[in-house]
Amino acid sequence: MDATATATVTPFSTLIRTASHEQHTEAETSTFMGDLLGGRLGVDAYTRYTEQLWFVYRALEEGAEALRNDPVAGPFIQPELMRSTELERDLAHLRGENWREGLEPLPATAAYAARVAECARTWPAGYIAHHYTRYLGDLSGGQIIRDKAEKTWGFERKGDGVRFYVFEEIGNPAAFKRNYRELLDGVNADDLEKQRIIEECKRAFALNTAVFRELGEVFPLSA
């Protein structure tokens, strides 16, 4: 079998994961996230991080409805993934019932949300890249954040403050992720468009890393 044939049979879900591995690792190992998960930052840093997530997911999910019947992105729009309502419950717990007052995105967050909204509006295949990097991450590494948050700041297990990470409508996350990867493998796109999706996936991780960088500047550890 020649190299071209080998490339053809490599599942797209594998291609997208391996091609974006470096950017994914950079995002996961940011100083801010390391300090947060290490229990070296206060609940105010966790709150600010949750605020930033709300802006990104609002862009993701406001764009989802119009894509529900799209031949490329439509299969990925699954209501059991939606996080905005849970984020708002968490923010009400963290910031009080008037949680929207004074809520502003960091510049990097605003850029991230704007790119997600742009893809939702103009490029459904690009939207998939953002959908994949966010939701599959929530179902995987997000559970580590939930566990650390419960232990560090005393949130009730799977309760207010960490509901964002709790997918109550997904009974078997492993099976769900397997089905999601099958959706990726069958995505309605040619090889050139798939490569563009991979590049957008890398961009999504870079945008996420920029948010972590700015959060790290807001919450530097004192020497």
TIDOVEX-715202 format. One line per 8 residues: number of its first residue (from 1); their letters; for each residue x, y, z of N, C-alpha, C, CB. Coordinates in steps of 0.1 Angstrom, whole numbers, plus 2048, in hexadecimal, padded with zeros to 3 digits. Glycine has a CB too. Example, Ala and Ser with C-alpha at 12.3 -4.5 7.8 and 13.67 -1.06 7.14 Angstrom:
1> AS> 884 7C7 84E 87B 7D3 84E 884 7DF 84E 871 7D3 85A | 880 7EA 847 889 7F5 847 881 800 84F 88D 7FA 839 $
This chain:
1> MDATATAT> 809 7F4 800 800 800 800 809 80C 800 7F6 800 80C | 806 816 7F7 80F 822 7F6 80B 82C 801 80F 828 7E8 | 813 836 802 811 840 80D 803 848 80A 81C 84B 80D | 800 84A 7FE 7F3 851 7FB 7E7 849 800 7F2 854 7EC | 7E8 83C 7FD 7DD 833 802 7DC 832 811 7DF 825 7FC | 7E8 832 817 7E8 832 826 7E1 83E 82C 7F6 831 82B | 7E5 84A 826 7DF 856 82A 7D0 857 829 7E5 862 823 | 7CB 850 81E 7BD 850 81B 7B5 848 825 7BA 84A 80D $
9> VTPFSTLI> 7BB 83D 82B 7B3 835 834 7B5 83A 843 7B8 827 833 | 7BE 843 845 7BF 848 853 7B3 850 857 7CC 851 854 | 7AC 84C 861 79F 853 865 7A2 862 867 799 84C 871 | 798 86A 863 79A 878 865 79B 87C 874 78E 880 85E | 794 875 87C 795 878 88B 7A3 876 890 78B 86F 893 | 7AA 86C 88A 7B8 86A 88E 7C1 875 888 7BD 85C 889 | 7BF 879 87C 7C6 883 875 7C5 890 87D 7C2 886 867 | 7B9 894 881 7B7 8A1 888 7BD 8A1 896 7A7 8A4 888 $
17> RTASHEQH> 7BC 895 89C 7C2 894 8AA 7D1 895 8A9 7BE 887 8B0 | 7D7 88E 8A0 7E6 88E 89F 7EC 89B 89A 7EB 882 897 | 7E5 8A1 890 7EA 8AD 88A 7E9 8B9 894 7E2 8B0 87E | 7E0 8B8 89D 7DE 8C4 8A7 7E4 8C0 8B5 7D0 8C7 8A8 | 7EC 8B5 8B6 7F1 8B1 8C3 7F9 8BB 8C9 7F8 8A4 8C1 | 802 8C1 8C2 80C 8CB 8C7 804 8D7 8CD 816 8D0 8BD | 7FA 8DC 8C6 7F2 8E8 8CA 7EA 8E4 8D6 7EA 8ED 8BF | 7E5 8D8 8D6 7DC 8D3 8E1 7E5 8D2 8EE 7D7 8C5 8DE $
25> TEAETSTF> 7F1 8CD 8ED 7FA 8CC 8F8 7FD 8D9 8FE 806 8C4 8F5 | 800 8E3 8F5 803 8F0 8F9 7F8 8F7 901 807 8F9 8ED | 7EC 8F4 8FD 7E0 8FA 904 7DF 8F3 912 7D3 8F8 8FC | 7E0 8E6 912 7DE 8DF 91E 7E9 8E2 929 7DE 8D0 91C | 7F5 8E5 924 800 8E7 92D 803 8F6 930 80C 8E0 928 | 7F9 8FF 92D 7FB 90D 930 7FE 90F 93F 7EF 915 92B | 805 91A 942 808 91D 950 7FC 91F 958 811 92A 950 | 7F2 927 952 7E6 92A 95A 7DF 91D 95D 7DD 933 951 $
33> MGDLLGGR> 7DD 914 953 7D6 907 956 7DD 8FF 960 7D3 900 949 | 7EA 8FF 95F 7F3 8F7 969 7F1 8FC 977 801 8F8 965 | 7F1 90A 978 7EF 910 985 7E1 90D 98B 7F2 91F 985 | 7D7 90E 982 7C9 90C 986 7C7 8FE 98B 7BF 90F 97A | 7CC 8F4 983 7CA 8E6 986 7D3 8E2 992 7CD 8DD 97A | 7DD 8E9 994 7E6 8E6 99F 7E1 8EC 9AC 7F4 8EC 99C | 7D6 8F3 9AC 7D0 8F9 9B8 7D8 905 9BD 7D0 8EF 9C3 | 7E0 90B 9B4 7E8 917 9B8 7E0 924 9B6 7F5 917 9B1 $
41> LGVDAYTR> 7D5 924 9B0 7CD 930 9AD 7BF 92F 9B5 7CA 932 99E | 7BA 93A 9B8 7AD 93B 9BF 7A1 938 9B6 7AC 948 9C6 | 795 938 9BD 789 936 9B5 786 941 9AC 77E 933 9BF | 78C 94D 9AE 78A 959 9A6 790 956 998 790 965 9AC | 79B 94F 997 7A1 94B 98A 798 941 983 7AF 945 98C | 793 937 98A 78A 92D 984 77D 934 97F 786 923 98F | 778 93E 987 76D 946 982 76F 94D 975 768 94F 98D | 77B 954 975 77E 95B 969 780 952 95D 78B 963 96B $
49> YTEQLWFV> 785 946 95F 787 93D 954 779 938 94F 78F 930 959 | 770 936 959 762 932 955 75B 93D 94D 75A 92E 962 | 75E 949 951 758 955 949 75C 954 93B 75C 962 950 | 769 952 939 76E 951 92B 768 946 923 77E 950 92B | 766 93B 929 75F 930 923 751 933 91E 75E 923 92C | 74A 93B 926 73D 93F 922 73C 947 915 736 947 92D | 745 950 913 746 957 907 748 94E 8FB 751 962 907 | 751 945 8FC 754 93B 8F1 749 932 8EE 761 933 8F5 $
57> YRALEEGA> 742 92D 8F9 737 923 8F6 72B 92A 8F1 734 91C 903 | 729 937 8F5 71E 93E 8F0 71F 940 8E1 71D 94C 8F7 | 72C 942 8DC 72E 943 8CE 72C 936 8C7 73C 948 8CB | 731 92B 8CD 72F 91E 8C8 721 91A 8C7 736 913 8D1 | 719 91D 8D1 70B 918 8D2 701 921 8CB 707 915 8E0 | 704 92E 8CB 6FB 937 8C3 6FC 934 8B4 6FF 946 8C6 | 708 92F 8B0 70A 92C 8A2 705 91E 89E 719 92C 89F | 702 916 8A9 6FF 908 8A6 6F1 906 89F 6FF 900 8B3 $
65> EALRNDPV> 6E8 90E 8A4 6DA 90D 89F 6D9 90E 890 6D1 917 8A6 | 6E0 918 88A 6DF 91A 87C 6E6 90F 874 6E6 928 879 | 6EF 907 87B 6F6 8FD 874 6F0 8EF 876 704 8FC 87A | 6E5 8EF 87D 6DE 8E2 880 6DC 8D9 874 6D2 8E4 888 | 6D8 8E0 869 6D4 8D8 85C 6DF 8D9 852 6C8 8DD 857 | 6EB 8DE 856 6F6 8DF 84D 6FC 8D2 849 701 8E9 852 | 6FF 8CF 83C 703 8C1 839 711 8BE 83F 704 8C0 82A | 719 8C8 842 726 8C5 848 726 8C6 857 731 8CF 842 $
73> AGPFIQPE> 722 8D1 85D 722 8D2 86B 716 8CD 872 723 8E1 86E | 70B 8CB 86B 6FE 8C7 871 6FF 8BA 87A 6F5 8C4 867 | 706 8B0 876 707 8A4 87E 70D 8A6 88C 70E 899 877 | 715 8B0 88D 71D 8B3 899 714 8BB 8A4 729 8BA 896 | 709 8C1 89F 701 8C9 8A8 6F8 8C0 8B0 6F9 8D3 8A0 | 6FD 8BD 8BD 6F6 8B3 8C5 6F2 8BA 8D3 6FF 8A7 8C8 | 6E5 8BB 8D6 6E1 8C3 8E1 6E7 8BE 8EF 6D2 8C2 8E3 | 6EB 8B1 8F0 6F0 8AD 8FC 6FE 8B2 8FF 6F1 89D 8FC $
81> LMRSTELE> 704 8B8 8F5 712 8BF 8F8 710 8CD 8FD 71A 8BE 8EB | 706 8D4 8FA 704 8E2 8FD 708 8E6 90B 6F6 8E7 8F9 | 710 8F0 90C 715 8F4 91A 711 901 91F 724 8F3 919 | 70B 90A 917 708 918 91B 700 918 928 702 91F 910 | 6F5 910 928 6EC 911 934 6F4 90D 941 6E0 907 932 | 6FC 902 940 704 8FE 94B 70E 908 94F 70B 8F1 948 | 715 90F 946 71E 91A 949 717 925 950 725 91F 93C | 70B 928 94C 704 933 952 700 92F 961 6F7 937 94A $
89> RDLAHLRG> 6FD 923 963 6FA 91E 971 707 91F 979 6F5 910 971 | 712 91B 974 71F 91C 97B 722 92B 97E 72A 916 973 | 720 934 974 723 942 976 71A 948 980 723 94A 969 | 70E 944 981 704 949 98B 709 945 999 6F6 944 988 | 70F 939 99A 714 934 9A6 721 93C 9AA 716 925 9A6 | 729 93E 9A0 736 944 9A3 736 953 9A4 740 941 998 | 72D 95A 99D 72C 968 99D 720 96E 9A3 72E 96D 98F | 716 966 9A6 709 96B 9AB 6FF 96C 99F 70B 978 9B2 $
97> ENWREGLE> 6F3 96F 9A3 6E8 96F 999 6E9 97A 98F 6DA 971 9A1 | 6F0 985 992 6F3 98F 988 700 98D 981 6F3 99D 98F | 703 981 97E 710 97D 979 714 983 96C 711 96E 977 | 70A 988 964 70E 98E 957 714 99C 959 701 98F 94F | 711 9A2 964 716 9B0 967 725 9B0 967 711 9B6 974 | 72B 9B9 95F 73A 9BB 95E 741 9AF 958 73F 9BC 96C | 73A 9A6 951 740 99B 94B 746 99F 93D 736 98F 949 | 753 99D 93C 759 9A1 92F 763 997 92B 760 9AF 930 $
105> PLPATAAY> 764 994 91E 76F 98A 91A 77C 991 91A 76B 985 90C | 786 989 91D 794 98D 91A 796 98F 90B 79F 983 920 | 79F 997 907 7A1 999 8F8 7A3 98C 8F1 7AD 9A2 8F6 | 7AA 983 8F6 7AD 976 8F0 7A0 96E 8EF 7B7 96E 8F7 | 797 96F 8F9 78A 968 8F9 781 96E 8EE 784 969 907 | 781 97B 8ED 779 982 8E3 77D 97E 8D5 77A 991 8E5 | 78A 97C 8D3 78F 978 8C6 78B 96A 8C3 79F 979 8C5 | 78C 961 8CD 788 953 8CC 779 952 8C9 78B 94C 8D9 $
113> AARVAECA> 771 958 8D0 762 958 8CE 75F 95D 8C0 75B 95F 8D9 | 766 968 8BC 763 96E 8AF 766 964 8A4 76B 97B 8AD | 771 95D 8A5 775 953 89B 76B 947 89B 783 94D 89E | 766 943 8A6 75C 938 8A6 74F 93D 89F 759 934 8B5 | 74B 949 8A3 73F 94E 89D 740 950 88E 73B 95C 8A3 | 74C 954 889 74F 956 87B 74E 949 874 75D 95C 879 | 754 93E 879 753 931 873 745 92C 873 75C 927 87B | 73D 92E 87D 72F 92A 87E 727 930 873 729 92D 88C $
121> RTWPAGYI> 72B 93D 870 723 945 867 727 942 858 725 954 86A | 734 940 856 739 940 848 740 933 844 743 94B 847 | 744 92A 84D 74B 91E 84A 748 912 853 75A 921 84A | 73D 90B 850 739 900 859 744 8F6 85C 72E 8F9 853 | 74D 8F3 852 757 8E9 855 761 8EE 85F 75F 8E6 848 | 764 8FB 85F 76D 901 869 766 901 876 770 910 865 | 759 903 877 752 902 884 754 8F5 88A 743 904 881 | 755 8EA 882 757 8DD 888 764 8DC 88F 757 8D2 87C $
129> AHHYTRYL> 76E 8E3 88A 77B 8E3 891 77A 8E8 8A0 786 8EB 889 | 772 8F3 8A1 770 8F9 8AE 767 8F0 8B7 76A 907 8AD | 75D 8EA 8B1 754 8E1 8B8 75C 8D6 8BE 749 8DC 8AE | 765 8D0 8B5 76D 8C4 8B9 776 8C8 8C5 775 8BF 8AD | 77E 8D3 8C3 788 8D6 8CD 782 8D9 8DB 790 8E2 8C9 | 776 8DF 8DB 76F 8E3 8E7 768 8D7 8EE 765 8EE 8E5 | 75E 8D1 8E7 756 8C7 8ED 75D 8BA 8F1 74A 8C4 8E5 | 766 8B5 8E7 76D 8A9 8EB 776 8AB 8F6 774 8A3 8DE $
137> GDLSGGQI> 77C 8B7 8F7 784 8BB 902 77D 8BB 90F 78B 8C8 900 | 770 8C0 90F 768 8C1 91B 765 8B3 920 75B 8C8 918 | 763 8AA 917 75F 89C 91B 76B 895 920 759 895 90F | 777 899 91D 784 892 920 78B 89A 92C 78D 891 914 | 794 8A3 928 79C 8AA 932 793 8B3 93B 7A6 8B3 92B | 787 8B7 936 77F 8BF 93F 77B 8B8 94C 772 8C3 937 | 77B 8AB 94B 777 8A4 958 782 8A5 962 774 895 954 | 78E 8A7 95E 799 8A9 967 798 8B6 96E 7A7 8A8 960 $
145> IRDKAEKT> 794 8C0 966 792 8CE 96C 786 8CD 976 78E 8D8 961 | 77B 8C6 973 770 8C5 97C 775 8BF 989 765 8BD 976 | 77C 8B4 988 780 8AD 995 789 8B6 99D 788 8A0 991 | 792 8BD 997 79B 8C6 99E 794 8D2 9A4 7A6 8CC 994 | 78A 8D7 99D 782 8E2 9A2 77A 8DE 9AE 779 8E8 997 | 774 8D2 9AE 76C 8CD 9B9 775 8CC 9C5 766 8C0 9B6 | 781 8C7 9C3 78A 8C4 9CF 791 8D1 9D4 795 8BB 9CB | 794 8DA 9CA 79B 8E7 9CE 792 8F1 9D4 7A2 8EC 9C2 $
153> WGFERKGD> 786 8F3 9CF 77E 8FE 9D3 771 8F9 9DA 77B 907 9C8 | 770 8EC 9DC 764 8E7 9E3 757 8E7 9DD 764 8EE 9F0 | 757 8E7 9CF 74A 8E6 9C9 743 8D8 9CB 74B 8E9 9B9 | 736 8D8 9CC 72F 8CB 9CD 732 8C3 9C1 720 8CE 9CF | 734 8B6 9C3 737 8AD 9B8 72D 8AE 9AD 738 89F 9BC | 731 8B2 9A1 729 8B4 995 71E 8BE 997 723 8A7 991 | 720 8C7 9A1 716 8D1 9A4 719 8DF 99F 714 8D2 9B3 | 712 8E9 9A5 714 8F7 9A1 723 8FB 9A2 70C 900 9A9 $
161> GVRFYVFE> 728 901 997 736 905 996 73E 8FC 98C 73C 905 9A4 | 739 8F0 98B 740 8E7 981 736 8E0 978 748 8DC 989 | 72A 8E5 977 720 8DF 96E 724 8DF 95F 712 8E6 970 | 72C 8E9 95C 731 8E9 94E 738 8DC 94A 73C 8F5 94D | 73E 8D5 953 745 8C9 950 73D 8BC 951 751 8C8 959 | 730 8BE 955 728 8B3 957 71E 8B1 94C 720 8B4 965 | 71F 8A6 944 717 8A4 938 70C 89A 93D 71F 89F 92C | 701 89F 942 6F7 896 948 6F0 88D 93E 6ED 89E 950 $
169> EIGNPAAF> 6F0 892 931 6E8 88B 927 6F1 881 91F 6E2 895 91D | 6FE 880 923 707 877 91D 70A 86C 927 714 87E 917 | 703 861 926 705 856 930 712 84F 92F 6FA 84D 92F | 717 84E 922 724 847 920 72D 84F 918 721 839 918 | 735 857 91E 73E 861 917 748 85A 90E 747 868 921 | 74D 84E 911 756 847 908 74F 843 8FB 75B 83A 90F | 743 83E 8FC 73B 83B 8F0 738 847 8E8 72E 833 8F3 | 735 852 8EF 731 85F 8E8 73D 864 8E0 72D 869 8F2 $
177> KRNYRELL> 749 863 8E6 755 868 8E0 759 85F 8D4 761 868 8EA | 756 852 8D5 758 849 8CA 74F 84D 8BE 756 83A 8CF | 743 84F 8C1 739 853 8B7 73D 860 8B1 72B 854 8BD | 742 86A 8B9 746 877 8B4 751 875 8AA 74A 880 8C0 | 75B 86D 8AD 766 86A 8A4 762 864 897 771 861 8AB | 757 85C 898 752 856 88C 74B 861 883 747 84B 88F | 745 86B 88A 740 877 882 74B 87E 87B 738 880 88C | 756 880 882 762 886 87C 767 87E 870 76D 888 886 $
185> DGVNADDL> 768 871 872 76D 869 867 764 869 85A 76E 85A 86C | 757 86C 85D 74E 86C 851 74A 87A 84D 741 865 855 | 752 884 852 74E 892 84F 74D 895 840 759 89C 855 | 743 89D 83C 740 89F 82E 74A 8AA 828 731 8A4 82C | 756 8A6 826 760 8AF 821 76B 8A8 819 767 8B7 82D | 771 8AE 80F 77B 8A8 808 789 8AA 80F 77C 8AE 7F9 | 793 8A4 80A 7A0 8A4 811 7A5 8B2 813 7AA 89C 809 | 7A4 8BB 809 7A8 8C8 80B 7A1 8CF 816 7A7 8D0 7FE $
193> EKQRIIEE> 794 8CD 817 78C 8D4 821 78F 8CD 82F 77D 8D2 81F | 792 8C1 82F 796 8BA 83C 7A3 8C0 841 798 8AB 83A | 7AC 8C3 838 7B9 8C9 83C 7B6 8D7 842 7C3 8CA 830 | 7AD 8DF 83C 7A9 8EC 841 7A3 8EA 84F 79F 8F3 837 | 79B 8E0 851 795 8DE 85E 7A0 8DB 869 78B 8D2 85E | 7AA 8D3 865 7B5 8D1 86E 7BD 8DE 871 7BF 8C7 867 | 7BF 8E6 867 7C5 8F3 86A 7BD 8FC 873 7C8 8FA 85D | 7B0 8FB 872 7A7 903 87A 7A7 8FD 889 799 903 875 $
201> CKRAFALN> 7A9 8F0 88A 7AA 8EA 897 7B6 8EF 89E 7AA 8DA 895 | 7C1 8F0 897 7CE 8F5 89C 7CB 904 8A1 7D9 8F4 892 | 7C4 90B 899 7C1 919 89C 7B9 91A 8A9 7BA 920 890 | 7AF 911 8AA 7A7 911 8B6 7AF 90F 8C2 79C 906 8B4 | 7B8 905 8C2 7C1 903 8CE 7C9 90F 8D1 7C9 8F6 8CC | 7CE 916 8C6 7D6 922 8C8 7CE 92D 8CE 7DC 926 8BA | 7C2 92E 8CA 7B9 939 8D0 7B6 936 8DE 7AC 939 8C8 | 7B5 929 8E1 7B2 925 8EF 7BF 928 8F8 7AF 916 8F0 $
209> TAVFRELG> 7CA 925 8F2 7D7 927 8F9 7D9 936 8FC 7E3 922 8F1 | 7D5 93E 8F3 7D6 94D 8F5 7CD 952 900 7D2 954 8E8 | 7C1 94B 902 7B9 94F 90E 7C0 94B 91B 7AB 947 90C | 7C6 93F 91B 7CD 93B 927 7D9 944 92A 7D3 92C 925 | 7DF 949 91F 7EB 952 921 7E6 95F 928 7F2 955 914 | 7DB 964 923 7D5 971 929 7D0 96E 937 7CA 976 920 | 7CA 963 93A 7C6 960 947 7D2 95F 950 7BE 952 947 | 7DD 959 94B 7E9 958 953 7EF 966 957 7F4 950 94C $
217> EVFPLSA> 7ED 970 94E 7F1 97D 951 7E8 984 95B 7F1 986 944 | 7DB 980 95B 7D2 986 965 7D5 980 973 7C3 984 961 | 7D8 973 973 7DA 96B 97F 7E8 966 980 7D0 960 981 | 7F2 96E 981 800 969 982 802 964 990 80B 974 97E | 80A 95A 992 80D 955 99F 818 95F 9A5 813 947 99F | 815 963 9B1 81F 96C 9B8 82B 964 9BB 819 973 9C4 | 837 96A 9BA 844 963 9BC 845 961 9CB 850 96C 9B7 $
